[in-house]
Amino acid sequence: MYNNYSVLYLSLGKEDIDMDSYKLIKAKIPCKETGIEIKKTLCDICSPGIHCGIDAYVKDGKVIKIEGTKEHPMNRGLLCTKGLCNREYMYREDRIKTPLKRIGKRGEGKFKPISWEEAYSEIGGKLNKIKDEYGAKHVAFFTGYGKWYRPFLQRFASSFGSPNYGTESSSCSTSAQMAGNVATGRNFTMQDMENANTYLGWGFNPYYSKFLNSVNLSKLKEKGLKFIIVDPRITPTTQKIADLHLRVKPGTDGALALGMANLFIEKDLIDKEYIEKHVHGFDEYKKYVKLFDLDTVNKITGVSKDDIVKAVEMLSKGPFCINESAAPVVHHQNGFQNYRAMMSLSAITGNYDKIGGNIPKQDYFAGKVGGFQTLEKEFVKEVLPKNINERIGGERFPLWNEMVNQFQAMDLTRQIEEKTPYEIKALFCHGINARMFPNSGRLFNALNTVDFFVNIDLFMTDASKYADILLPACTSFEREECKSYQGGYITYTKKVIDTLYDSKSDVEILSDLANVMDIDDDFLKAGYEASIRHMFKGTCVDVDELKESDLPLKCKDFKSYEVGSYTMEGYDTSTSKFELKSTIIEKYKDFGLDTLPTYKEFNDDIDEYNYLLTSGARIPNALHSRLHDVKLSRILKNEASCDISSLDAKDLGINNGDYIKITTKIGSLNVKVNVTDRVLYKNIHMYHGYREADVNSIICDNFDPYSGFPAYRSCKCKIEKVNK
């Protein structure tokens, strides 16, 4: 009989064992004796996020351990709880292992395995037939959360001839980017916290989202940086870092920002020289913000007058920067305008493009700031079809249609249902998750009606069960990938292990299909590396050097942004100024859109719905629904739940751990209760991403008229105590 040592050693092809070798193996020490190698890759779970460097310990072609890469310029060896789940995520037993063809009814999840050749033949034949008989625009191409392959999917859609390329960014960050572009011609900014006096964090909680941003907060606070955090909820950031916490009612951020602006102007705490030279529309803006006196703002937002005054006083003591968080502010029907109002504080105080203020972000690659130029935009735009303005959602959301080079996916369900202005005959998707959509049941029903539906995914999601053809994708450990990092860094990762099962990378699938369908696009047909080389042609990036290096390299001749240079050049707006009064929106006044960052309330006239349901807050162990099916992650928050305040619990006779029924205009859910004063009175916050209790199934599909964004964080509801 073998002992434990000899069984372990036999797995290495040895016949005997000694204690020293056993200790090396058990400790997973990489060396010749153990056969363990360290291979470097990156984490792609919170894409585009930070893409932390990972050391993968590989033995016999399998990842047995992961750690953060200490030499990586971004994470310096650190990994969050999500990153540490990569190994279990990759080796989940429910990975889709081979191409599948539906044999049951849509939604049943009954499939049979088929070959890649058969899958490609059917997909290519069906899509080309629809294009020939109806036109390419009747096929919509959509991607979920993944970012790295987006330029390739968009180019594939365009080369096919369809204007309909869309992404989950229709409900994530793009509304905030639009607001930035309307004001300054740039979508986001960086915050110069090192040189700021005060940091105004709007919906800022890096402890649960971009964890690396939290690492230096304590050091900056010790150096004297003051923190004002605007958030309806109590979070680790408000508890650990905030000098002042403004607990604004959800959706009233714009009123608070406009009230602060009014106070800045009244107290003559504005930068008159910057306004005169670089701001458009200040006089009209000044007149409008007078409507937001302290009493009015207190009534709307719930923030005390003293705290509003204190915030303005803190901000006036030196340069300040505003955290332009992508999602919390814009997930309301008035979110786009709220975001503009927030940004306007930088304009009137002269803290845009200023040391200690908000610095314009520079060039992007694959969704991340790199600070160096590539031909990525040209790679996408050079093949855009002539019918590009016929995109889904273009008529309903004209501002989006002009400013964003993709269709507004929040209008996809309606167009499938109503078949206007034209019918969507087929969907080709990478990782579509119907539970991402408000009133998610509508999209599940819509998926049941299209003529042809293809999905590419790692796992058998609920949306995947509706697919006619389902293709298996692979993880970032199983493919090559090119990523950029702030400060001019870029990396080209290599496969850590061979692709598992019969899966392929997303770009390999697109390249294969381009050849099968004979799409007139040499770059798509040639594959990932050829396209990357094209995008980096003539830039400071040497692809051969990147491929040879295990770590990110800094671009040759990289130069940091010179603060103030964008202001001196003139902004990329029609007035070359920071536009408080938008010249772009001026074109759409007939659609009821306001040129100033006005504040409006959107209330349902139903008295019984006297609670406000919000969703979308981050938790430290998962990202949306990603990782909810990973055991290591799930145990940290095993059951779907909601937070209610102790006052609400007392009113309803509810104890911690009881269950309530949450009802909106479109449906109801029973869910476990956490009694906590992290949420405001009359607010219910439900955690999202749980298929057994999908909060988005009861979130009303009320959309921001500017951006088309859903109101995940302001849906009226009623609640009652129930048995489980």
JOPE-V312983 format. One record per residue. N is the residue number from 0. RES is the residue in one small letter. D_LAST is the distance of its C-alpha to the last C-alpha in whole Angstrom. Layout:
BEGIN
((N & RES & D_LAST) (N & RES & D_LAST))
END
This chain:
BEGIN
((0 & m & 52) (1 & y & 51) (2 & n & 49) (3 & n & 46) (4 & y & 49) (5 & s & 51) (6 & v & 48) (7 & l & 47) (8 & y & 51) (9 & l & 51) (10 & s & 49) (11 & l & 51) (12 & g & 54) (13 & k & 56) (14 & e & 57) (15 & d & 57) (16 & i & 55) (17 & d & 56) (18 & m & 54) (19 & d & 54) (20 & s & 53) (21 & y & 50) (22 & k & 49) (23 & l & 50) (24 & i & 48) (25 & k & 45) (26 & a & 45) (27 & k & 45) (28 & i & 49) (29 & p & 50) (30 & c & 54) (31 & k & 56) (32 & e & 55) (33 & t & 51) (34 & g & 52) (35 & i & 49) (36 & e & 50) (37 & i & 48) (38 & k & 48) (39 & k & 47) (40 & t & 44) (41 & l & 42) (42 & c & 38) (43 & d & 37) (44 & i & 33) (45 & c & 33) (46 & s & 36) (47 & p & 38) (48 & g & 37) (49 & i & 40) (50 & h & 40) (51 & c & 41) (52 & g & 43) (53 & i & 42) (54 & d & 44) (55 & a & 43) (56 & y & 44) (57 & v & 45) (58 & k & 46) (59 & d & 47) (60 & g & 46) (61 & k & 42) (62 & v & 41) (63 & i & 40) (64 & k & 40) (65 & i & 39) (66 & e & 41) (67 & g & 42) (68 & t & 45) (69 & k & 47) (70 & e & 50) (71 & h & 48) (72 & p & 49) (73 & m & 45) (74 & n & 43) (75 & r & 46) (76 & g & 44) (77 & l & 40) (78 & l & 37) (79 & c & 34) (80 & t & 30) (81 & k & 30) (82 & g & 34) (83 & l & 33) (84 & c & 31) (85 & n & 34) (86 & r & 35) (87 & e & 31) (88 & y & 31) (89 & m & 34) (90 & y & 33) (91 & r & 30) (92 & e & 30) (93 & d & 29) (94 & r & 32) (95 & i & 33) (96 & k & 37) (97 & t & 39) (98 & p & 39) (99 & l & 37) (100 & k & 38) (101 & r & 35) (102 & i & 36) (103 & g & 33) (104 & k & 31) (105 & r & 30) (106 & g & 27) (107 & e & 27) (108 & g & 28) (109 & k & 31) (110 & f & 34) (111 & k & 37) (112 & p & 39) (113 & i & 42) (114 & s & 45) (115 & w & 45) (116 & e & 49) (117 & e & 47) (118 & a & 44) (119 & y & 47) (120 & s & 49) (121 & e & 46) (122 & i & 45) (123 & g & 48) (124 & g & 49) (125 & k & 46) (126 & l & 47) (127 & n & 50) (128 & k & 50) (129 & i & 48) (130 & k & 50) (131 & d & 53) (132 & e & 52) (133 & y & 50) (134 & g & 51) (135 & a & 49) (136 & k & 47) (137 & h & 45) (138 & v & 43) (139 & a & 41) (140 & f & 40) (141 & f & 37) (142 & t & 36) (143 & g & 33) (144 & y & 33) (145 & g & 36) (146 & k & 39) (147 & w & 42) (148 & y & 43) (149 & r & 42) (150 & p & 46) (151 & f & 47) (152 & l & 44) (153 & q & 45) (154 & r & 49) (155 & f & 48) (156 & a & 47) (157 & s & 50) (158 & s & 52) (159 & f & 51) (160 & g & 51) (161 & s & 48) (162 & p & 47) (163 & n & 43) (164 & y & 42) (165 & g & 39) (166 & t & 36) (167 & e & 33) (168 & s & 35) (169 & s & 35) (170 & s & 32) (171 & c & 33) (172 & s & 36) (173 & t & 38) (174 & s & 38) (175 & a & 39) (176 & q & 42) (177 & m & 43) (178 & a & 43) (179 & g & 45) (180 & n & 48) (181 & v & 48) (182 & a & 49) (183 & t & 51) (184 & g & 51) (185 & r & 49) (186 & n & 46) (187 & f & 44) (188 & t & 46) (189 & m & 46) (190 & q & 46) (191 & d & 49) (192 & m & 47) (193 & e & 50) (194 & n & 53) (195 & a & 50) (196 & n & 50) (197 & t & 47) (198 & y & 44) (199 & l & 42) (200 & g & 38) (201 & w & 36) (202 & g & 33) (203 & f & 34) (204 & n & 32) (205 & p & 34) (206 & y & 32) (207 & y & 29) (208 & s & 31) (209 & k & 35) (210 & f & 35) (211 & l & 39) (212 & n & 39) (213 & s & 38) (214 & v & 40) (215 & n & 43) (216 & l & 41) (217 & s & 42) (218 & k & 46) (219 & l & 46) (220 & k & 45) (221 & e & 48) (222 & k & 50) (223 & g & 50) (224 & l & 47) (225 & k & 45) (226 & f & 42) (227 & i & 40) (228 & i & 36) (229 & v & 35) (230 & d & 31) (231 & p & 28) (232 & r & 26) (233 & i & 28) (234 & t & 28) (235 & p & 30) (236 & t & 33) (237 & t & 33) (238 & q & 33) (239 & k & 35) (240 & i & 38) (241 & a & 38) (242 & d & 41) (243 & l & 39) (244 & h & 36) (245 & l & 35) (246 & r & 32) (247 & v & 32) (248 & k & 30) (249 & p & 29) (250 & g & 31) (251 & t & 34) (252 & d & 36) (253 & g & 39) (254 & a & 39) (255 & l & 39) (256 & a & 42) (257 & l & 44) (258 & g & 44) (259 & m & 45) (260 & a & 48) (261 & n & 49) (262 & l & 50) (263 & f & 51) (264 & i & 54) (265 & e & 54) (266 & k & 55) (267 & d & 57) (268 & l & 55) (269 & i & 56) (270 & d & 58) (271 & k & 60) (272 & e & 62) (273 & y & 59) (274 & i & 58) (275 & e & 62) (276 & k & 62) (277 & h & 59) (278 & v & 57) (279 & h & 57) (280 & g & 55) (281 & f & 55) (282 & d & 57) (283 & e & 55) (284 & y & 52) (285 & k & 53) (286 & k & 54) (287 & y & 50) (288 & v & 48) (289 & k & 50) (290 & l & 47) (291 & f & 45) (292 & d & 46) (293 & l & 45) (294 & d & 43) (295 & t & 42) (296 & v & 40) (297 & n & 39) (298 & k & 37) (299 & i & 36) (300 & t & 35) (301 & g & 34) (302 & v & 36) (303 & s & 39) (304 & k & 42) (305 & d & 43) (306 & d & 41) (307 & i & 42) (308 & v & 46) (309 & k & 45) (310 & a & 44) (311 & v & 47) (312 & e & 49) (313 & m & 48) (314 & l & 48) (315 & s & 52) (316 & k & 53) (317 & g & 54) (318 & p & 52) (319 & f & 49) (320 & c & 46) (321 & i & 43) (322 & n & 40) (323 & e & 40) (324 & s & 36) (325 & a & 35) (326 & a & 32) (327 & p & 31) (328 & v & 33) (329 & v & 34) (330 & h & 30) (331 & h & 31) (332 & q & 33) (333 & n & 35) (334 & g & 35) (335 & f & 38) (336 & q & 40) (337 & n & 38) (338 & y & 39) (339 & r & 43) (340 & a & 43) (341 & m & 42) (342 & m & 45) (343 & s & 47) (344 & l & 47) (345 & s & 49) (346 & a & 52) (347 & i & 53) (348 & t & 53) (349 & g & 55) (350 & n & 52) (351 & y & 52) (352 & d & 54) (353 & k & 55) (354 & i & 55) (355 & g & 52) (356 & g & 50) (357 & n & 49) (358 & i & 51) (359 & p & 51) (360 & k & 49) (361 & q & 51) (362 & d & 51) (363 & y & 48) (364 & f & 48) (365 & a & 45) (366 & g & 43) (367 & k & 44) (368 & v & 47) (369 & g & 50) (370 & g & 53) (371 & f & 55) (372 & q & 56) (373 & t & 55) (374 & l & 56) (375 & e & 52) (376 & k & 52) (377 & e & 55) (378 & f & 53) (379 & v & 51) (380 & k & 53) (381 & e & 56) (382 & v & 55) (383 & l & 53) (384 & p & 53) (385 & k & 55) (386 & n & 52) (387 & i & 50) (388 & n & 49) (389 & e & 48) (390 & r & 44) (391 & i & 41) (392 & g & 40) (393 & g & 44) (394 & e & 44) (395 & r & 41) (396 & f & 41) (397 & p & 45) (398 & l & 45) (399 & w & 43) (400 & n & 45) (401 & e & 48) (402 & m & 47) (403 & v & 44) (404 & n & 46) (405 & q & 43) (406 & f & 41) (407 & q & 38) (408 & a & 35) (409 & m & 33) (410 & d & 35) (411 & l & 35) (412 & t & 32) (413 & r & 34) (414 & q & 37) (415 & i & 36) (416 & e & 35) (417 & e & 38) (418 & k & 40) (419 & t & 42) (420 & p & 45) (421 & y & 45) (422 & e & 42) (423 & i & 41) (424 & k & 41) (425 & a & 40) (426 & l & 38) (427 & f & 39) (428 & c & 36) (429 & h & 36) (430 & g & 32) (431 & i & 31) (432 & n & 27) (433 & a & 26) (434 & r & 23) (435 & m & 25) (436 & f & 26) (437 & p & 25) (438 & n & 23) (439 & s & 23) (440 & g & 22) (441 & r & 26) (442 & l & 28) (443 & f & 26) (444 & n & 28) (445 & a & 31) (446 & l & 31) (447 & n & 31) (448 & t & 34) (449 & v & 37) (450 & d & 40) (451 & f & 39) (452 & f & 37) (453 & v & 37) (454 & n & 35) (455 & i & 36) (456 & d & 33) (457 & l & 33) (458 & f & 29) (459 & m & 28) (460 & t & 26) (461 & d & 24) (462 & a & 27) (463 & s & 29) (464 & k & 28) (465 & y & 30) (466 & a & 33) (467 & d & 36) (468 & i & 38) (469 & l & 36) (470 & l & 38) (471 & p & 37) (472 & a & 38) (473 & c & 38) (474 & t & 38) (475 & s & 40) (476 & f & 41) (477 & e & 42) (478 & r & 44) (479 & e & 47) (480 & e & 46) (481 & c & 48) (482 & k & 46) (483 & s & 48) (484 & y & 47) (485 & q & 48) (486 & g & 52) (487 & g & 53) (488 & y & 52) (489 & i & 51) (490 & t & 50) (491 & y & 50) (492 & t & 48) (493 & k & 49) (494 & k & 47) (495 & v & 45) (496 & i & 45) (497 & d & 46) (498 & t & 43) (499 & l & 41) (500 & y & 41) (501 & d & 42) (502 & s & 41) (503 & k & 43) (504 & s & 42) (505 & d & 42) (506 & v & 45) (507 & e & 47) (508 & i & 45) (509 & l & 46) (510 & s & 50) (511 & d & 50) (512 & l & 49) (513 & a & 51) (514 & n & 54) (515 & v & 52) (516 & m & 52) (517 & d & 56) (518 & i & 54) (519 & d & 57) (520 & d & 56) (521 & d & 58) (522 & f & 56) (523 & l & 52) (524 & k & 54) (525 & a & 56) (526 & g & 52) (527 & y & 51) (528 & e & 54) (529 & a & 56) (530 & s & 54) (531 & i & 53) (532 & r & 57) (533 & h & 58) (534 & m & 55) (535 & f & 57) (536 & k & 60) (537 & g & 63) (538 & t & 60) (539 & c & 60) (540 & v & 58) (541 & d & 60) (542 & v & 57) (543 & d & 60) (544 & e & 59) (545 & l & 55) (546 & k & 55) (547 & e & 57) (548 & s & 55) (549 & d & 52) (550 & l & 51) (551 & p & 51) (552 & l & 55) (553 & k & 56) (554 & c & 58) (555 & k & 61) (556 & d & 63) (557 & f & 59) (558 & k & 60) (559 & s & 57) (560 & y & 57) (561 & e & 59) (562 & v & 57) (563 & g & 59) (564 & s & 60) (565 & y & 58) (566 & t & 59) (567 & m & 62) (568 & e & 62) (569 & g & 60) (570 & y & 57) (571 & d & 56) (572 & t & 55) (573 & s & 58) (574 & t & 59) (575 & s & 59) (576 & k & 57) (577 & f & 54) (578 & e & 53) (579 & l & 51) (580 & k & 52) (581 & s & 51) (582 & t & 54) (583 & i & 51) (584 & i & 49) (585 & e & 52) (586 & k & 52) (587 & y & 49) (588 & k & 50) (589 & d & 50) (590 & f & 46) (591 & g & 45) (592 & l & 45) (593 & d & 46) (594 & t & 49) (595 & l & 48) (596 & p & 45) (597 & t & 44) (598 & y & 40) (599 & k & 38) (600 & e & 35) (601 & f & 33) (602 & n & 31) (603 & d & 29) (604 & d & 30) (605 & i & 27) (606 & d & 26) (607 & e & 23) (608 & y & 22) (609 & n & 23) (610 & y & 21) (611 & l & 22) (612 & l & 20) (613 & t & 22) (614 & s & 21) (615 & g & 24) (616 & a & 24) (617 & r & 25) (618 & i & 24) (619 & p & 26) (620 & n & 25) (621 & a & 25) (622 & l & 26) (623 & h & 24) (624 & s & 23) (625 & r & 26) (626 & l & 25) (627 & h & 21) (628 & d & 22) (629 & v & 25) (630 & k & 23) (631 & l & 26) (632 & s & 24) (633 & r & 20) (634 & i & 20) (635 & l & 21) (636 & k & 18) (637 & n & 16) (638 & e & 13) (639 & a & 12) (640 & s & 12) (641 & c & 14) (642 & d & 16) (643 & i & 17) (644 & s & 20) (645 & s & 20) (646 & l & 22) (647 & d & 19) (648 & a & 17) (649 & k & 19) (650 & d & 20) (651 & l & 16) (652 & g & 15) (653 & i & 13) (654 & n & 13) (655 & n & 13) (656 & g & 10) (657 & d & 8) (658 & y & 6) (659 & i & 8) (660 & k & 9) (661 & i & 13) (662 & t & 15) (663 & t & 19) (664 & k & 22) (665 & i & 21) (666 & g & 17) (667 & s & 14) (668 & l & 11) (669 & n & 7) (670 & v & 8) (671 & k & 8) (672 & v & 11) (673 & n & 14) (674 & v & 16) (675 & t & 20) (676 & d & 23) (677 & r & 24) (678 & v & 23) (679 & l & 25) (680 & y & 24) (681 & k & 22) (682 & n & 21) (683 & i & 18) (684 & h & 19) (685 & m & 16) (686 & y & 17) (687 & h & 19) (688 & g & 20) (689 & y & 16) (690 & r & 17) (691 & e & 13) (692 & a & 12) (693 & d & 16) (694 & v & 17) (695 & n & 20) (696 & s & 19) (697 & i & 18) (698 & i & 21) (699 & c & 24) (700 & d & 27) (701 & n & 30) (702 & f & 32) (703 & d & 35) (704 & p & 38) (705 & y & 40) (706 & s & 38) (707 & g & 36) (708 & f & 33) (709 & p & 30) (710 & a & 28) (711 & y & 25) (712 & r & 25) (713 & s & 26) (714 & c & 23) (715 & k & 23) (716 & c & 19) (717 & k & 17) (718 & i & 14) (719 & e & 12) (720 & k & 9) (721 & v & 6) (722 & n & 4) (723 & k & 0))
END
